[in-house]
C-alpha cells in the first residue's frame, strides 16, 4: 500500500492557506521522515514560488520518499512535445510525474471545449511522452466517478488510454467529493478487474465521506491512497491521511509504514497545522487534543479501570494521550485522576478532593469553563492544596485608550507589581488593552524570569455568557498559550472584559513559568 501526500498542492488550495517556499520544504522533509512514499510538490514553473521550490528541493535527499511534479495533459491545440506544461513537468526533474486528465464527457465538451476523441489522444500522448522522459508516471482520472455514472463506456476509454500510454498508476478521483461509499466500492472493483496496472484513490470530502471512500476503495483493490495531512484542501477538504493511515495500520492490519512511525502521527499533524497557521481541530479523530478526552464521571471511572472501556485504541499508538476533562459533570474520581497527572495525590484525602470539586462546580456555575483551561485548573488545585508557586504580586494596573483626531487609536497600560523583593512600575503600549497589558507585564517581570521569552499567546477567545444583559454581561475569556512545544489554556470570567482578560493572561504566564521550571528541575 502506497501513501501519496498532496498537502503542498491540493491541500494548499484551502481557503486562507498559503505556504511559503520554506514552509513547503519543511513539510516535505517532515513527511519524508514520517514515511510517506510520494510527496506531491505542485506545478513546476506555474509561479516564482514553485520555481524556487523545485530548484531548492532537488538539492535535498528525502529518499526513500519520491518527489512528484503535478500537471495536466497537453493542451488540445498543442503537439505534446511542444506543450509548455508537459515540458515544465519534465524539466522539474522529479522522481515521478502525476498528470490529471478529463474522464467526464460533460467536462470534455463544456470545459475543455474539445471532442471526446481528441481528449483520448491528449491522455494517451501525454502519458506516453512523459513516460519516455520520466521514471514514473501517475495518471489522475479527474471526476472519474461522476464520469462513470454519466457515460461508463467513455469513462473507461479514458483510463484505458492512460494504461496504453504506459501509466504506472491510474488513480480514480472523486473530484467533486459527492460520491457515496457504496458507489466507490462497486466502481473501484469494476475498474480494478478491468485494468492491468495498479489503481489508486483520490477522494474529496464534500459529503464527509472522503476517508470512508478511501477505505472502501482499498477493500476493493486500490493500492495507492492520495490525501492530505489534516484533510486540508479546497472547499470541504481532501481525504485526511491522519485518519486513513491509522485506520489502515491499526484497523485493517495493512502496514503501509512501520508501526513505530505511527507514534509520530500526532506530532506530524500538529506540525503541519502550525506551519499552515491553522488552529488544530481538537476533535479530529486520532490526533486531536480531545480525541481521547473523557468528561463524564462514569466514563472517567471506567477508563481508569481499563482504558478499553471508552477508547478504541491506545492513544500512544498514534502519539496522542488520554485526557481527563474537568467540568461540573466531574466526580471526585476525576479530580483525583487529573491531579495525579501533575504530581498531586489526592486519593488519601477525599475531603480535600470534595472541596476542590465543590469549588469547580461553583466557578462553572458563574461562567468558568475548565474543559479548555487545563492551566487554570492546575493552578486552582495547587492554590487549594497549598502547593502554588507565586512569581509576582500585583499592586495595581491601569489601561488607557485614546482615539485621536486623525483616527489613530493608542492603548497604554501601566502596571505596578512586586517581583523578587522589588516594586516595579512599567508602562507599555499595545494594539489593544490586552496586548498592552501583556507587554507591560512581560517588561515588568522579564528580567527576573528570562524564560518568559519562550512563552507566547496563540489564541484569544471571548464569549458573552448572559447575552440579555448586553454590554453589562459577564464575559469569559479563554487564552491559548504555547512554549513552542506544548500548549495550554487558561480562563478568566468577569463583567469587565479587561479584568477577565487579565485573569486569563496572568494564569497563562504563571502556568508557563511553573511548567518550564518543573522541566528544568527534571532535566537536572
N, C-alpha and C positions, 0 to 999 in steps of 0.2 A: 504494500500500500504506500503510495507516494503522496506527500504533503506539498501542496503548491500554494504559496502565500502571495496574495496580491494587495497587501495593505498599502504599499507605496504607490500603487497605481489606482486600482479600483477603490481601495479604502480612502485614498486622498480625494476622491470625488464627493466625499461627505461635505455637506454644507458647513461653512465656517471652520474647515480644517485645511491647514496649509503647512506642508513640511518644507523646511529649508534643505539645501544640499547636505549640510552637516547632519540634520535630523535623519535624513534617509540613509546616510552611511552608518550612523549609529544603530538605527533599527535593523538594517541589513545584517550588521555584524552580530547583533543580539539574536536574530532569527537563525543565523548560521550556527551560532554557539548552541542554541536550543536543540537543533537537529532537523530544521525544515529542509526539505530536499530541493525545492525550487523557490527562488525569490525573484518575483517579477518587479522590475525597476521602473518601467514606464516606456514612453515613446522617445527613442533617440532623436535628438535634434528638433523636437517639437517646440522647445523654448530654451533660452540660455541656461536655465537652471538644470534641465535634464541633460543638456550637452555637457555641462560641467560634471554632473553626477557620473555619467558614463566614462568620462575621461579619468576621473579620480578613482572610481571603484575598480577599474581594470588593474590598478596597481596593488590592490589588496588581495590577500589569499584567504578566501572564505570557504575553501573546499572542506568537506565534500559537497557543500551546497552548490547548486547550479544557478547561475545568474541568468535572468531571462529578459530579453528585449521584447517589447509588445508593439504590435501594429495591426494593420488590416491588409486585406487582399489588394491587389493593384487597382488603380482607378480604371473605370470602364473604358476610357479612351486611350489608355497608355499601353505601350508594349511593356511587358513585365520587366525586361532588363533595363528599361529607361525610367521606370516609375520611381519618383523620389522617395516615397515611403519604403518601398522594397529595398532600395539602395541604402537608405539610412539604417534599416534593420541589419543588413549585412555588415555595414561599416561600424556598427556598435560593437562587433566582435565579442559577443557574449557566448556563454556555454550553450544556450538554446534560444530559439525564437518562437514566440507564440503569436499567431495572427488569428483574427476573427473574420468570419465571412457570413453572408446572409443565407439563412435557411428558409425564411418565410417568404412565400410568393408575394404577400402584401408588401413587405419591405423592399423586395427586389423591384417591384413595379412602381411603388409610390414614393419610396425614399431614395433608392439608387437611381430610379428612373431609367432602367435598362431592361433587357429581355431576360427571360428565365434561362435561356440557352447561354447568353453572354455571361451571366452570373456563374454558371457552372464552369465556363472557361476561365473566368477570373480566379475561382477557387483552385482549380487544377493547376493552372500555370503558375500561380503564386507559390503554392506549396512545393511544386516540382522545382522551381528555380531556387527557392530558399533552401531546399534540401540539398541541392547541388553545392550550396555555398555556406552551409551551416551544419554542425554535427547533429543537431536535433531540432525538429520542427513539431510544434504542438498546434493543433487546429481547434479553435473555439467556435463551435457551431452556435452562433448567436440566435436567440429567440427560438431554439430548436423545438421546445415543447409546444409553443404556440403554432409553429410551422407544421409539426407532425399532426396536430389536431385540425389544421386548416387544409393541408394537402399532403397526406402521408407519403405519397409516391414521390413528389418533388423534394420534400424534406430529406428523404433517404438518398435521393440522387446527389444532393449537395455533399453529404458526408462520404458517399462512395467516391465522389470526385476528389475529395481530400485524401482518401485512402489510396486511390490510384496515383495521386501525385506524390505519395511517399510519406505522408504524415506519420510520425512516430506515436502520437496520441491524438485521439479525437475526443473532445470534451463537449458534453451536452450542456447547454446553458439555458437556465430558466431566467432569462434576462429581465423580464417584467416581474418576476417573483410572484406570479399568481397561480402557479400550478399546485395541485394537491398531491400529497404523498402517494395516494393510490394510483394517480396518473403517472407520476415519475417512476414508480415501481414497475408498472406494466410496460411503459415505453422504453425504459432503460434495458429491461430484459430482452425486448424485441430487437433493439439495436445491438446489444452485446452478442446475441445469437447470429446476427447478420454479418457483422464486421469481422475482419481478420486481425485488425490492430486493436490494442487495448483502449478502453473507454474511460473517460473521466466525467466529473460532475461539477458544475459551477452554478450555485443557487443564490438567488436574492431573496430578501426576507419581507416582501411586501404584504404577505398574509401570515407572517410569523411561522413559516414552515421551512425556512432555509436549512436549519440543522436536521430536521426530520427528513426532508427531501434528500439531503446528502447521505444520511444513514440508509435510507431505503434503496438509494442508487447503489451503495456499496453492497447491500444484501443481494442485489440483482446483477452484480458483476463489475461495477465500476471499480477501478484500481488506482485512480488518481482523484484526490479531492482538492478543490480550489476554494479558498476562503480568505478571510482577513482576521487579524487579531482584534478581539472585542467586537467583531461583527461590523466594523466601520465600513461605510460605503454610501453610495448615493441613495437618496430617498429614505427607505427604512433600513438600509444596510445590506451587507452580504452575509453569507453563511459564516457563523462565528467559530473560528478554529479553536478558541478557548473552551468551547463545549464539544466540538466534534472530536478533537484529539483524545480527551479523557474518555469519551463515550466509546471510541474505537478500542482504546487500550484496556480500560477497566471493565467495560460492559460487554464488549464483543470479543475480547482477547486477541485483537489484531495489533501486533506490536509494530506500529508504524514508526516508532522511535523507541530507544531504550527506556525501560520503565523508570529508571532513576532520573532520566531527563524530565519526566513529568513533574517532579518535585520543584522544578523551576518555572512551572506554568504561571502561577500567580505573580511571581516576580516579573515575568515577561509581559503579562497583561498590564500590570501597573506601570512598567517602564514605558510601554508604548503610549498609554494614556497620558503619562507625564510629559513625554516629548511632544505629543499632539496638543498639549494644554487643554485636555478634556477631563473633567472630574470623573473618576471611575464610578461605574454603576455599582453601588454597594450590594445590590440584589442580583447581580449577574451570577448565573449558576457556576459552580466550581470555584471561581476566582474572586467573587465579590466578598467584601468585608462582612456581609451578613449572610453569606451562603450557608454557613454552619452556625448561625446565631439562634439562641434559644431564650425565649422571653417568659412564657407561661411557667408558673411554679411546678406544675406536674411534669412538664417536659424537661425542665432542668433537673428535677429529681431523677427522672428516668435515665437521662444521658449520663448522669453521674454514676449510676449503677452499671450501665453498659451503653456506650455511645451509639451502638447499632439500633437502639430503640427509636431514635429520630434522626439518624444520619445514614445516608445511603452508601457513603464510603468514609474511610478515614481521611479527614481533611489534609493530613500531612502528605498524602499521596500526590496531591496537586500543589503542595507548598502553601496551603492555607492553614487555618487553625480554628478550633472551636471557640465560639464567643458566647458568654453568658451575659444576657442583656438585663439591666436593672430597670424596673418600672414599678408602677403601682400594682401590677399583676404579680410581682415577685413575692416569694415566700422567704422565710428565714434561710432556707437551704440555698437559695440563690445568692443571698448576701454573703453567706459563709463561703460558697464556692468562688464568687467574684473576688472577695477579699484575699482568698488563698492565692489568686493569680499574682497579686503584688506583695506576697510575703507575710500576710497577716492571718493568724489562725484564730478564728472566732468560734470554732466548734466547741471549745470548752467554756464559752461564756455566752449562753443563749440569751441572757438578759440584755447584754450589750448588742447582740445581733438584732434582737427585737427592737431595741431603742433606735438603731440605725434604720431599720425597716420603717418604723413609725415616722421618723424624720423625712425619709424619702417620700413616703406617701403624703405627708403634709406639704412638702415642697411641690410635688407634682400636682397637688390639688390647686395650688395658686399659680401654676403655669410652668414650672420647671419640667425639663424633659431630658432624662439622663440616658435614654437609649442612644442618642447621638452625641453624648457628652461624657465619655468614659474618663476623661481627665478630671472634670469637675466631680464626678462620682468618687474617684480615688481620693481627691483632696478632702472631700466631705468626710469620708470614712476615717481618714487619718486625723482630721480635726476632732472627730468624736471619740477616737481611741487614744488621743494624746500623742500621736506619732507624727504630727505635721511638722514640716520644716518651714520656718519663717525667714524669708530672704530680705524683706524690707517692710517698713511700716509707712503707710500713707498718712500725712498730716492733712493735706487738702489738695484739691485740683480745681482749676477754673478753665473754662473754654469760652473763647470769644470768636464770634463770626462777624465779619464786616463785609457788606456788599457796597462796592464803590460806584461812583457816578458812571465810570466807563464800563460797568458791567462785571468787572473782576470781583471774585469772591475770595476773601482771605480768611483762613481759620487759624487760630493761635491757641495753644494750650500751655498753661503754666502748672507745674507740679511741685509741691513741697513734700519731701519724702525723707525718711531716715533710713540709712543703709550703712552698715559697718561702723556704727557709732557716730556717724556724721549726719548733719542736717543739710540736705541738698535742695536747691531751688533751680529749676530748669524751665525755660520757655522754648517751645518749638512750634514750627508751622507745619501744616499738612494740607492735603487737598480736601479734607473734611474733618469733622471733630474727632472721629475715632482714629484716623491716621495721625492727626496732630498729637493726640494723647499717646498713641503708640510710640511716636518719635520722641516725645518728651520723656516717657518712662525709660525707653532704651538709653537715651542720653544720660539720664539720672543714675542708672544702675549698671550701665555697660562697663564702666571701669572696674567695678567690683566683680562683675560676672562676664568676662570676655566671651565665654561660650555662648552668650546670648546672640552673637552674630550669626550663629548657625540655625537659629530658630526664626521661621518666617510664617506669616499668616497665608494660608492658601485659599480660604473661602470665608465669606461673611454673610450670614443669613438673618433676616429679621422677619418675625411673624407676629402679627397682631392677634392677641388671644381673645379679647372680648370686643369684637368689631363694633357693637352697638354703642359703645361709649365714644366712638370717633377718635378725635385727637387726644382724648383723655384716657384712652385704652391702655391696658397693660401690654407690654411687648416682650417677646422672648427673642434674645439674640444668641445665635449659635455660631461659634468661630471654629474653623478647622485650621490646624497648625501642623507644620512638618519641620523636621530637622534634616530633611533630605533622604532619610532612611525610613523613619516611621511617621505616622500621622496620629493625631488625637483631636478630640472635640471637647469644647468647653461651653458652658451656658450661663447666661445672666438673664434675670427677669426683673422688670421694674416698670412703673408708669412713665419714668423718664428714660428715653432711649439711650441717652448718653451714659446714665448710670448702669443700665443693663449691659451696654457695650463694655464699659469699664470693668464690670464684674467678670464677664467672659474673657476679656483681654488679660486681666491680671491672672486668672486661673490658667490661661494658656501658657503664659510665661513661667509662672511658678511650677507648673507641671513639667514643662520642658527642662527647666533648670534641675529639678529634682530627678528627672529621668536620666539626664546626662551625668549628673553627679553619681547616681547609682551605677551607671555603666562604667564610669571611671573607676569606682571602687571595685567593681567586679573584675575589670581588666588588670588592676594592680594585684 
